[in-house]
């Protein structure tokens, strides 16, 4: 019973901690373009969409208006 309690506490403690320290530094490397970036190929559009969505969630970028 004690081991299960300790494991649960460790798991909950990990959830309460802030994100990795490198996120702040990585967000400083890129700036919000302020507009929706377009790509020519489908793969370009998928990569851009994923990258922009991550920056919106993690770095606090504004969602572009089309």
PQR file with spaces between the fields and no chain letter, atoms N, CA, C, O and H, PARSE charges and radii, in Angstrom:
ATOM       1  N    UNK     1       0.827   -1.201    0.000 -0.4000 1.5000
ATOM       2  CA   UNK     1       0.000    0.000    0.000 -0.0000 2.0000
ATOM       3  C    UNK     1       0.865    1.256    0.000  0.5500 1.7000
ATOM       4  O    UNK     1       0.535    2.238   -0.664 -0.5500 1.4000
ATOM       5  N    UNK     2       1.948    1.230    0.726 -0.4000 1.5000
ATOM       6  CA   UNK     2       2.823    2.408    0.797 -0.0000 2.0000
ATOM       7  C    UNK     2       3.455    2.717   -0.556  0.5500 1.7000
ATOM       8  O    UNK     2       3.586    3.882   -0.932 -0.5500 1.4000
ATOM       9  H    UNK     2       2.217    0.432    1.266  0.4000 1.0000
ATOM      10  N    UNK     3       3.845    1.681   -1.283 -0.4000 1.5000
ATOM      11  CA   UNK     3       4.491    1.899   -2.574 -0.0000 2.0000
ATOM      12  C    UNK     3       3.502    2.555   -3.545  0.5500 1.7000
ATOM      13  O    UNK     3       3.868    3.464   -4.290 -0.5500 1.4000
ATOM      14  H    UNK     3       3.739    0.734   -0.977  0.4000 1.0000
ATOM      15  N    UNK     4       2.267    2.097   -3.531 -0.4000 1.5000
ATOM      16  CA   UNK     4       1.261    2.691   -4.412 -0.0000 2.0000
ATOM      17  C    UNK     4       1.022    4.155   -4.064  0.5500 1.7000
ATOM      18  O    UNK     4       0.848    4.986   -4.955 -0.5500 1.4000
ATOM      19  H    UNK     4       1.969    1.359   -2.925  0.4000 1.0000
ATOM      20  N    UNK     5       1.014    4.471   -2.787 -0.4000 1.5000
ATOM      21  CA   UNK     5       0.812    5.855   -2.355 -0.0000 2.0000
ATOM      22  C    UNK     5       1.969    6.735   -2.801  0.5500 1.7000
ATOM      23  O    UNK     5       1.764    7.847   -3.287 -0.5500 1.4000
ATOM      24  H    UNK     5       1.155    3.796   -2.063  0.4000 1.0000
ATOM      25  N    UNK     6       3.184    6.230   -2.632 -0.4000 1.5000
ATOM      26  CA   UNK     6       4.374    6.990   -3.034 -0.0000 2.0000
ATOM      27  C    UNK     6       4.374    7.212   -4.546  0.5500 1.7000
ATOM      28  O    UNK     6       4.673    8.311   -5.014 -0.5500 1.4000
ATOM      29  H    UNK     6       3.351    5.326   -2.237  0.4000 1.0000
ATOM      30  N    UNK     7       4.038    6.171   -5.309 -0.4000 1.5000
ATOM      31  CA   UNK     7       4.008    6.307   -6.770 -0.0000 2.0000
ATOM      32  C    UNK     7       2.952    7.326   -7.202  0.5500 1.7000
ATOM      33  O    UNK     7       3.189    8.119   -8.114 -0.5500 1.4000
ATOM      34  H    UNK     7       3.795    5.279   -4.929  0.4000 1.0000
ATOM      35  N    UNK     8       1.802    7.305   -6.557 -0.4000 1.5000
ATOM      36  CA   UNK     8       0.745    8.261   -6.876 -0.0000 2.0000
ATOM      37  C    UNK     8       1.186    9.688   -6.563  0.5500 1.7000
ATOM      38  O    UNK     8       0.954   10.603   -7.353 -0.5500 1.4000
ATOM      39  H    UNK     8       1.609    6.661   -5.817  0.4000 1.0000
ATOM      40  N    UNK     9       1.814    9.869   -5.420 -0.4000 1.5000
ATOM      41  CA   UNK     9       2.290   11.207   -5.046 -0.0000 2.0000
ATOM      42  C    UNK     9       3.345   11.707   -6.022  0.5500 1.7000
ATOM      43  O    UNK     9       3.339   12.881   -6.392 -0.5500 1.4000
ATOM      44  H    UNK     9       2.003    9.126   -4.779  0.4000 1.0000
ATOM      45  N    UNK    10       4.251   10.827   -6.443 -0.4000 1.5000
ATOM      46  CA   UNK    10       5.277   11.232   -7.410 -0.0000 2.0000
ATOM      47  C    UNK    10       4.642   11.625   -8.749  0.5500 1.7000
ATOM      48  O    UNK    10       5.054   12.602   -9.374 -0.5500 1.4000
ATOM      49  H    UNK    10       4.256    9.874   -6.142  0.4000 1.0000
ATOM      50  N    UNK    11       3.652   10.865   -9.176 -0.4000 1.5000
ATOM      51  CA   UNK    11       2.983   11.180  -10.435 -0.0000 2.0000
ATOM      52  C    UNK    11       2.263   12.518  -10.356  0.5500 1.7000
ATOM      53  O    UNK    11       2.334   13.317  -11.290 -0.5500 1.4000
ATOM      54  H    UNK    11       3.318   10.071   -8.668  0.4000 1.0000
ATOM      55  N    UNK    12       1.571   12.768   -9.253 -0.4000 1.5000
ATOM      56  CA   UNK    12       0.842   14.027   -9.097 -0.0000 2.0000
ATOM      57  C    UNK    12       1.786   15.208   -8.952  0.5500 1.7000
ATOM      58  O    UNK    12       1.477   16.304   -9.420 -0.5500 1.4000
ATOM      59  H    UNK    12       1.512   12.119   -8.494  0.4000 1.0000
ATOM      60  N    UNK    13       2.912   15.008   -8.323 -0.4000 1.5000
ATOM      61  CA   UNK    13       3.897   16.072   -8.174 -0.0000 2.0000
ATOM      62  C    UNK    13       4.450   16.467   -9.537  0.5500 1.7000
ATOM      63  O    UNK    13       4.671   17.650   -9.797 -0.5500 1.4000
ATOM      64  H    UNK    13       3.162   14.118   -7.943  0.4000 1.0000
ATOM      65  N    UNK    14       4.675   15.489  -10.408 -0.4000 1.5000
ATOM      66  CA   UNK    14       5.167   15.775  -11.755 -0.0000 2.0000
ATOM      67  C    UNK    14       4.179   16.596  -12.557  0.5500 1.7000
ATOM      68  O    UNK    14       4.580   17.448  -13.349 -0.5500 1.4000
ATOM      69  H    UNK    14       4.496   14.528  -10.197  0.4000 1.0000
ATOM      70  N    UNK    15       2.889   16.351  -12.364 -0.4000 1.5000
ATOM      71  CA   UNK    15       1.865   17.103  -13.097 -0.0000 2.0000
ATOM      72  C    UNK    15       1.769   18.547  -12.622  0.5500 1.7000
ATOM      73  O    UNK    15       1.379   19.430  -13.387 -0.5500 1.4000
ATOM      74  H    UNK    15       2.562   15.658  -11.721  0.4000 1.0000
ATOM      75  N    UNK    16       2.120   18.789  -11.372 -0.4000 1.5000
ATOM      76  CA   UNK    16       2.002   20.128  -10.815 -0.0000 2.0000
ATOM      77  C    UNK    16       3.206   21.002  -11.152  0.5500 1.7000
ATOM      78  O    UNK    16       3.160   22.217  -10.961 -0.5500 1.4000
ATOM      79  H    UNK    16       2.437   18.072  -10.751  0.4000 1.0000
ATOM      80  N    UNK    17       4.268   20.406  -11.643 -0.4000 1.5000
ATOM      81  CA   UNK    17       5.469   21.189  -11.927 -0.0000 2.0000
ATOM      82  C    UNK    17       5.303   21.940  -13.244  0.5500 1.7000
ATOM      83  O    UNK    17       4.531   21.520  -14.106 -0.5500 1.4000
ATOM      84  H    UNK    17       4.305   19.418  -11.798  0.4000 1.0000
ATOM      85  N    UNK    18       6.024   23.052  -13.403 -0.4000 1.5000
ATOM      86  CA   UNK    18       5.935   23.796  -14.662 -0.0000 2.0000
ATOM      87  C    UNK    18       6.558   22.999  -15.802  0.5500 1.7000
ATOM      88  O    UNK    18       7.218   21.985  -15.571 -0.5500 1.4000
ATOM      89  H    UNK    18       6.651   23.393  -12.703  0.4000 1.0000
ATOM      90  N    UNK    19       6.348   23.456  -17.022 -0.4000 1.5000
ATOM      91  CA   UNK    19       6.901   22.780  -18.194 -0.0000 2.0000
ATOM      92  C    UNK    19       8.417   22.827  -18.198  0.5500 1.7000
ATOM      93  O    UNK    19       9.027   23.441  -17.322 -0.5500 1.4000
ATOM      94  H    UNK    19       5.813   24.280  -17.209  0.4000 1.0000
ATOM      95  N    UNK    20       9.024   22.181  -19.177 -0.4000 1.5000
ATOM      96  CA   UNK    20      10.487   22.191  -19.254 -0.0000 2.0000
ATOM      97  C    UNK    20      11.035   23.610  -19.347  0.5500 1.7000
ATOM      98  O    UNK    20      10.414   24.490  -19.943 -0.5500 1.4000
ATOM      99  H    UNK    20       8.529   21.682  -19.888  0.4000 1.0000
ATOM     100  N    UNK    21      12.188   23.817  -18.760 -0.4000 1.5000
ATOM     101  CA   UNK    21      12.790   25.148  -18.722 -0.0000 2.0000
ATOM     102  C    UNK    21      13.173   25.645  -20.111  0.5500 1.7000
ATOM     103  O    UNK    21      13.285   26.852  -20.323 -0.5500 1.4000
ATOM     104  H    UNK    21      12.693   23.103  -18.276  0.4000 1.0000
ATOM     105  N    UNK    22      13.375   24.734  -21.061 -0.4000 1.5000
ATOM     106  CA   UNK    22      13.817   25.157  -22.390 -0.0000 2.0000
ATOM     107  C    UNK    22      12.706   25.801  -23.204  0.5500 1.7000
ATOM     108  O    UNK    22      13.000   26.463  -24.199 -0.5500 1.4000
ATOM     109  H    UNK    22      13.284   23.753  -20.890  0.4000 1.0000
ATOM     110  N    UNK    23      11.462   25.640  -22.831 -0.4000 1.5000
ATOM     111  CA   UNK    23      10.371   26.199  -23.635 -0.0000 2.0000
ATOM     112  C    UNK    23      10.479   27.713  -23.734  0.5500 1.7000
ATOM     113  O    UNK    23      10.277   28.273  -24.811 -0.5500 1.4000
ATOM     114  H    UNK    23      11.223   25.102  -22.023  0.4000 1.0000
ATOM     115  N    UNK    24      10.790   28.375  -22.646 -0.4000 1.5000
ATOM     116  CA   UNK    24      10.912   29.839  -22.689 -0.0000 2.0000
ATOM     117  C    UNK    24      12.002   30.265  -23.655  0.5500 1.7000
ATOM     118  O    UNK    24      11.812   31.204  -24.429 -0.5500 1.4000
ATOM     119  H    UNK    24      10.954   27.920  -21.771  0.4000 1.0000
ATOM     120  N    UNK    25      13.135   29.590  -23.620 -0.4000 1.5000
ATOM     121  CA   UNK    25      14.239   29.928  -24.514 -0.0000 2.0000
ATOM     122  C    UNK    25      13.897   29.673  -25.967  0.5500 1.7000
ATOM     123  O    UNK    25      14.264   30.455  -26.844 -0.5500 1.4000
ATOM     124  H    UNK    25      13.289   28.828  -22.991  0.4000 1.0000
ATOM     125  N    UNK    26      13.193   28.576  -26.223 -0.4000 1.5000
ATOM     126  CA   UNK    26      12.820   28.255  -27.594 -0.0000 2.0000
ATOM     127  C    UNK    26      11.805   29.245  -28.136  0.5500 1.7000
ATOM     128  O    UNK    26      11.840   29.574  -29.322 -0.5500 1.4000
ATOM     129  H    UNK    26      12.895   27.941  -25.510  0.4000 1.0000
ATOM     130  N    UNK    27      10.910   29.723  -27.299 -0.4000 1.5000
ATOM     131  CA   UNK    27       9.922   30.700  -27.754 -0.0000 2.0000
ATOM     132  C    UNK    27      10.582   32.018  -28.142  0.5500 1.7000
ATOM     133  O    UNK    27      10.053   32.754  -28.976 -0.5500 1.4000
ATOM     134  H    UNK    27      10.882   29.456  -26.336  0.4000 1.0000
ATOM     135  N    UNK    28      11.706   32.316  -27.560 -0.4000 1.5000
ATOM     136  CA   UNK    28      12.413   33.556  -27.890 -0.0000 2.0000
ATOM     137  C    UNK    28      13.101   33.466  -29.252  0.5500 1.7000
ATOM     138  O    UNK    28      13.420   34.492  -29.853 -0.5500 1.4000
ATOM     139  H    UNK    28      12.136   31.719  -26.883  0.4000 1.0000
ATOM     140  N    UNK    29      13.332   32.241  -29.743 -0.4000 1.5000
ATOM     141  CA   UNK    29      14.006   32.075  -31.031 -0.0000 2.0000
ATOM     142  C    UNK    29      13.124   32.457  -32.207  0.5500 1.7000
ATOM     143  O    UNK    29      13.623   32.887  -33.247 -0.5500 1.4000
ATOM     144  H    UNK    29      13.073   31.408  -29.255  0.4000 1.0000
ATOM     145  N    UNK    30      11.804   32.301  -32.046 -0.4000 1.5000
ATOM     146  CA   UNK    30      10.875   32.548  -33.136 -0.0000 2.0000
ATOM     147  C    UNK    30       9.928   33.669  -32.751  0.5500 1.7000
ATOM     148  O    UNK    30       9.553   33.814  -31.587 -0.5500 1.4000
ATOM     149  H    UNK    30      11.399   31.952  -31.201  0.4000 1.0000
ATOM     150  N    UNK    31       9.549   34.453  -33.739 -0.4000 1.5000
ATOM     151  CA   UNK    31       8.585   35.515  -33.482 -0.0000 2.0000
ATOM     152  C    UNK    31       7.294   35.221  -34.222  0.5500 1.7000
ATOM     153  O    UNK    31       7.299   34.586  -35.276 -0.5500 1.4000
ATOM     154  H    UNK    31       9.853   34.334  -34.684  0.4000 1.0000
ATOM     155  N    UNK    32       6.219   35.676  -33.675 -0.4000 1.5000
ATOM     156  CA   UNK    32       4.905   35.505  -34.278 -0.0000 2.0000
ATOM     157  C    UNK    32       4.862   36.333  -35.558  0.5500 1.7000
ATOM     158  O    UNK    32       5.064   37.546  -35.500 -0.5500 1.4000
ATOM     159  H    UNK    32       6.216   36.191  -32.818  0.4000 1.0000
ATOM     160  N    UNK    33       4.603   35.713  -36.723 -0.4000 1.5000
ATOM     161  CA   UNK    33       4.585   36.488  -37.957 -0.0000 2.0000
ATOM     162  C    UNK    33       3.406   37.449  -38.036  0.5500 1.7000
ATOM     163  O    UNK    33       3.458   38.425  -38.785 -0.5500 1.4000
ATOM     164  H    UNK    33       4.439   34.727  -36.770  0.4000 1.0000
ATOM     165  N    UNK    34       2.343   37.188  -37.276 -0.4000 1.5000
ATOM     166  CA   UNK    34       1.203   38.085  -37.277 -0.0000 2.0000
ATOM     167  C    UNK    34       0.224   37.843  -38.413  0.5500 1.7000
ATOM     168  O    UNK    34      -0.744   38.587  -38.569 -0.5500 1.4000
ATOM     169  H    UNK    34       2.301   36.395  -36.668  0.4000 1.0000
ATOM     170  N    UNK    35       0.466   36.813  -39.203 -0.4000 1.5000
ATOM     171  CA   UNK    35      -0.441   36.466  -40.295 -0.0000 2.0000
ATOM     172  C    UNK    35      -0.388   34.959  -40.506  0.5500 1.7000
ATOM     173  O    UNK    35       0.536   34.294  -40.036 -0.5500 1.4000
ATOM     174  H    UNK    35       1.252   36.209  -39.076  0.4000 1.0000
ATOM     175  N    UNK    36      -1.367   34.426  -41.205 -0.4000 1.5000
ATOM     176  CA   UNK    36      -1.400   32.997  -41.492 -0.0000 2.0000
ATOM     177  C    UNK    36      -0.361   32.675  -42.560  0.5500 1.7000
ATOM     178  O    UNK    36      -0.435   33.199  -43.672 -0.5500 1.4000
ATOM     179  H    UNK    36      -2.117   34.966  -41.587  0.4000 1.0000
ATOM     180  N    UNK    37       0.588   31.834  -42.240 -0.4000 1.5000
ATOM     181  CA   UNK    37       1.620   31.429  -43.192 -0.0000 2.0000
ATOM     182  C    UNK    37       1.046   30.340  -44.085  0.5500 1.7000
ATOM     183  O    UNK    37       0.362   29.435  -43.605 -0.5500 1.4000
ATOM     184  H    UNK    37       0.648   31.408  -41.337  0.4000 1.0000
ATOM     185  N    UNK    38       1.318   30.423  -45.374 -0.4000 1.5000
ATOM     186  CA   UNK    38       0.800   29.455  -46.337 -0.0000 2.0000
ATOM     187  C    UNK    38       1.941   28.611  -46.891  0.5500 1.7000
ATOM     188  O    UNK    38       3.099   29.027  -46.867 -0.5500 1.4000
ATOM     189  H    UNK    38       1.873   31.157  -45.764  0.4000 1.0000
ATOM     190  N    UNK    39       1.608   27.433  -47.385 -0.4000 1.5000
ATOM     191  CA   UNK    39       2.576   26.560  -48.031 -0.0000 2.0000
ATOM     192  C    UNK    39       2.053   26.132  -49.385  0.5500 1.7000
ATOM     193  O    UNK    39       0.850   26.188  -49.639 -0.5500 1.4000
ATOM     194  H    UNK    39       0.667   27.096  -47.405  0.4000 1.0000
ATOM     195  N    UNK    40       2.962   25.701  -50.263 -0.4000 1.5000
ATOM     196  CA   UNK    40       2.529   25.274  -51.597 -0.0000 2.0000
ATOM     197  C    UNK    40       2.043   23.836  -51.586  0.5500 1.7000
ATOM     198  O    UNK    40       0.959   23.545  -52.091 -0.5500 1.4000
ATOM     199  H    UNK    40       3.939   25.656  -50.057  0.4000 1.0000
ATOM     200  N    UNK    41       2.826   22.938  -51.020 -0.4000 1.5000
ATOM     201  CA   UNK    41       2.474   21.520  -51.019 -0.0000 2.0000
ATOM     202  C    UNK    41       1.679   21.164  -49.772  0.5500 1.7000
ATOM     203  O    UNK    41       1.691   21.906  -48.790 -0.5500 1.4000
ATOM     204  H    UNK    41       3.707   23.174  -50.609  0.4000 1.0000
ATOM     205  N    UNK    42       0.996   20.041  -49.810 -0.4000 1.5000
ATOM     206  CA   UNK    42       0.222   19.565  -48.667 -0.0000 2.0000
ATOM     207  C    UNK    42       1.125   19.359  -47.453  0.5500 1.7000
ATOM     208  O    UNK    42       0.753   19.697  -46.329 -0.5500 1.4000
ATOM     209  H    UNK    42       0.986   19.438  -50.607  0.4000 1.0000
ATOM     210  N    UNK    43       2.319   18.798  -47.689 -0.4000 1.5000
ATOM     211  CA   UNK    43       3.243   18.569  -46.584 -0.0000 2.0000
ATOM     212  C    UNK    43       3.673   19.885  -45.943  0.5500 1.7000
ATOM     213  O    UNK    43       3.820   19.964  -44.724 -0.5500 1.4000
ATOM     214  H    UNK    43       2.621   18.523  -48.602  0.4000 1.0000
ATOM     215  N    UNK    44       3.871   20.907  -46.754 -0.4000 1.5000
ATOM     216  CA   UNK    44       4.224   22.232  -46.237 -0.0000 2.0000
ATOM     217  C    UNK    44       3.110   22.758  -45.337  0.5500 1.7000
ATOM     218  O    UNK    44       3.355   23.231  -44.227 -0.5500 1.4000
ATOM     219  H    UNK    44       3.751   20.843  -47.744  0.4000 1.0000
ATOM     220  N    UNK    45       1.891   22.665  -45.836 -0.4000 1.5000
ATOM     221  CA   UNK    45       0.735   23.171  -45.084 -0.0000 2.0000
ATOM     222  C    UNK    45       0.555   22.430  -43.765  0.5500 1.7000
ATOM     223  O    UNK    45       0.236   23.037  -42.743 -0.5500 1.4000
ATOM     224  H    UNK    45       1.691   22.281  -46.737  0.4000 1.0000
ATOM     225  N    UNK    46       0.761   21.112  -43.794 -0.4000 1.5000
ATOM     226  CA   UNK    46       0.626   20.321  -42.571 -0.0000 2.0000
ATOM     227  C    UNK    46       1.695   20.697  -41.548  0.5500 1.7000
ATOM     228  O    UNK    46       1.397   20.844  -40.363 -0.5500 1.4000
ATOM     229  H    UNK    46       1.020   20.619  -44.624  0.4000 1.0000
ATOM     230  N    UNK    47       2.945   20.853  -42.006 -0.4000 1.5000
ATOM     231  CA   UNK    47       4.028   21.209  -41.090 -0.0000 2.0000
ATOM     232  C    UNK    47       3.813   22.608  -40.515  0.5500 1.7000
ATOM     233  O    UNK    47       3.980   22.819  -39.313 -0.5500 1.4000
ATOM     234  H    UNK    47       3.187   20.734  -42.969  0.4000 1.0000
ATOM     235  N    UNK    48       3.446   23.553  -41.358 -0.4000 1.5000
ATOM     236  CA   UNK    48       3.206   24.927  -40.904 -0.0000 2.0000
ATOM     237  C    UNK    48       2.066   24.961  -39.899  0.5500 1.7000
ATOM     238  O    UNK    48       2.170   25.614  -38.861 -0.5500 1.4000
ATOM     239  H    UNK    48       3.310   23.382  -42.334  0.4000 1.0000
ATOM     240  N    UNK    49       0.978   24.260  -40.202 -0.4000 1.5000
ATOM     241  CA   UNK    49      -0.158   24.229  -39.293 -0.0000 2.0000
ATOM     242  C    UNK    49       0.197   23.653  -37.937  0.5500 1.7000
ATOM     243  O    UNK    49      -0.210   24.191  -36.907 -0.5500 1.4000
ATOM     244  H    UNK    49       0.894   23.729  -41.045  0.4000 1.0000
ATOM     245  N    UNK    50       0.949   22.568  -37.926 -0.4000 1.5000
ATOM     246  CA   UNK    50       1.359   21.938  -36.667 -0.0000 2.0000
ATOM     247  C    UNK    50       2.292   22.857  -35.874  0.5500 1.7000
ATOM     248  O    UNK    50       2.158   23.000  -34.659 -0.5500 1.4000
ATOM     249  H    UNK    50       1.279   22.131  -38.763  0.4000 1.0000
ATOM     250  N    UNK    51       3.231   23.472  -36.582 -0.4000 1.5000
ATOM     251  CA   UNK    51       4.194   24.352  -35.924 -0.0000 2.0000
ATOM     252  C    UNK    51       3.504   25.587  -35.354  0.5500 1.7000
ATOM     253  O    UNK    51       3.772   25.979  -34.218 -0.5500 1.4000
ATOM     254  H    UNK    51       3.340   23.355  -37.569  0.4000 1.0000
ATOM     255  N    UNK    52       2.618   26.199  -36.131 -0.4000 1.5000
ATOM     256  CA   UNK    52       1.912   27.386  -35.650 -0.0000 2.0000
ATOM     257  C    UNK    52       0.991   27.046  -34.488  0.5500 1.7000
ATOM     258  O    UNK    52       0.899   27.812  -33.529 -0.5500 1.4000
ATOM     259  H    UNK    52       2.400   25.881  -37.054  0.4000 1.0000
ATOM     260  N    UNK    53       0.313   25.919  -34.560 -0.4000 1.5000
ATOM     261  CA   UNK    53      -0.595   25.520  -33.479 -0.0000 2.0000
ATOM     262  C    UNK    53       0.184   25.285  -32.188  0.5500 1.7000
ATOM     263  O    UNK    53      -0.279   25.650  -31.108 -0.5500 1.4000
ATOM     264  H    UNK    53       0.388   25.297  -35.339  0.4000 1.0000
ATOM     265  N    UNK    54       1.358   24.680  -32.297 -0.4000 1.5000
ATOM     266  CA   UNK    54       2.207   24.473  -31.120 -0.0000 2.0000
ATOM     267  C    UNK    54       2.636   25.805  -30.541  0.5500 1.7000
ATOM     268  O    UNK    54       2.604   25.979  -29.323 -0.5500 1.4000
ATOM     269  H    UNK    54       1.734   24.383  -33.175  0.4000 1.0000
ATOM     270  N    UNK    55       3.038   26.747  -31.375 -0.4000 1.5000
ATOM     271  CA   UNK    55       3.457   28.065  -30.894 -0.0000 2.0000
ATOM     272  C    UNK    55       2.296   28.816  -30.252  0.5500 1.7000
ATOM     273  O    UNK    55       2.494   29.557  -29.289 -0.5500 1.4000
ATOM     274  H    UNK    55       3.064   26.606  -32.365  0.4000 1.0000
ATOM     275  N    UNK    56       1.096   28.634  -30.772 -0.4000 1.5000
ATOM     276  CA   UNK    56      -0.080   29.286  -30.177 -0.0000 2.0000
ATOM     277  C    UNK    56      -0.311   28.754  -28.767  0.5500 1.7000
ATOM     278  O    UNK    56      -0.553   29.524  -27.837 -0.5500 1.4000
ATOM     279  H    UNK    56       0.934   28.033  -31.555  0.4000 1.0000
ATOM     280  N    UNK    57      -0.235   27.431  -28.613 -0.4000 1.5000
ATOM     281  CA   UNK    57      -0.486   26.817  -27.302 -0.0000 2.0000
ATOM     282  C    UNK    57       0.652   27.055  -26.328  0.5500 1.7000
ATOM     283  O    UNK    57       0.409   27.394  -25.170 -0.5500 1.4000
ATOM     284  H    UNK    57      -0.039   26.805  -29.368  0.4000 1.0000
ATOM     285  N    UNK    58       1.892   26.885  -26.774 -0.4000 1.5000
ATOM     286  CA   UNK    58       3.043   26.900  -25.862 -0.0000 2.0000
ATOM     287  C    UNK    58       3.597   28.298  -25.648  0.5500 1.7000
ATOM     288  O    UNK    58       3.900   28.678  -24.517 -0.5500 1.4000
ATOM     289  H    UNK    58       2.090   26.609  -27.715  0.4000 1.0000
ATOM     290  N    UNK    59       3.731   29.062  -26.714 -0.4000 1.5000
ATOM     291  CA   UNK    59       4.395   30.365  -26.621 -0.0000 2.0000
ATOM     292  C    UNK    59       3.421   31.532  -26.490  0.5500 1.7000
ATOM     293  O    UNK    59       3.841   32.668  -26.272 -0.5500 1.4000
ATOM     294  H    UNK    59       3.485   28.753  -27.633  0.4000 1.0000
ATOM     295  N    UNK    60       2.121   31.258  -26.623 -0.4000 1.5000
ATOM     296  CA   UNK    60       1.146   32.320  -26.455 -0.0000 2.0000
ATOM     297  C    UNK    60       0.965   33.209  -27.669  0.5500 1.7000
ATOM     298  O    UNK    60       0.518   34.349  -27.541 -0.5500 1.4000
ATOM     299  H    UNK    60       1.780   30.335  -26.800  0.4000 1.0000
ATOM     300  N    UNK    61       1.308   32.700  -28.858 -0.4000 1.5000
ATOM     301  CA   UNK    61       1.088   33.488  -30.066 -0.0000 2.0000
ATOM     302  C    UNK    61      -0.399   33.719  -30.261  0.5500 1.7000
ATOM     303  O    UNK    61      -1.221   32.931  -29.792 -0.5500 1.4000
ATOM     304  H    UNK    61       1.672   31.774  -28.962  0.4000 1.0000
ATOM     305  N    UNK    62      -0.747   34.794  -30.950 -0.4000 1.5000
ATOM     306  CA   UNK    62      -2.130   35.050  -31.314 -0.0000 2.0000
ATOM     307  C    UNK    62      -2.511   34.173  -32.503  0.5500 1.7000
ATOM     308  O    UNK    62      -1.689   33.932  -33.387 -0.5500 1.4000
ATOM     309  H    UNK    62      -0.079   35.434  -31.331  0.4000 1.0000
ATOM     310  N    UNK    63      -3.733   33.704  -32.524 -0.4000 1.5000
ATOM     311  CA   UNK    63      -4.212   32.915  -33.645 -0.0000 2.0000
ATOM     312  C    UNK    63      -4.411   33.843  -34.844  0.5500 1.7000
ATOM     313  O    UNK    63      -5.089   34.863  -34.727 -0.5500 1.4000
ATOM     314  H    UNK    63      -4.400   33.900  -31.805  0.4000 1.0000
ATOM     315  N    UNK    64      -3.821   33.495  -36.009 -0.4000 1.5000
ATOM     316  CA   UNK    64      -3.958   34.380  -37.176 -0.0000 2.0000
ATOM     317  C    UNK    64      -5.376   34.406  -37.694  0.5500 1.7000
ATOM     318  O    UNK    64      -6.100   33.414  -37.610 -0.5500 1.4000
ATOM     319  H    UNK    64      -3.270   32.666  -36.104  0.4000 1.0000
ATOM     320  N    UNK    65      -5.767   35.535  -38.226 -0.4000 1.5000
ATOM     321  CA   UNK    65      -7.083   35.679  -38.848 -0.0000 2.0000
ATOM     322  C    UNK    65      -6.899   35.539  -40.352  0.5500 1.7000
ATOM     323  O    UNK    65      -6.011   36.161  -40.935 -0.5500 1.4000
ATOM     324  H    UNK    65      -5.179   36.342  -38.294  0.4000 1.0000
ATOM     325  N    UNK    66      -7.710   34.747  -40.958 -0.4000 1.5000
ATOM     326  CA   UNK    66      -7.579   34.528  -42.404 -0.0000 2.0000
ATOM     327  C    UNK    66      -8.237   35.614  -43.183  0.5500 1.7000
ATOM     328  O    UNK    66      -8.222   35.587  -44.414 -0.5500 1.4000
ATOM     329  H    UNK    66      -8.430   34.241  -40.484  0.4000 1.0000
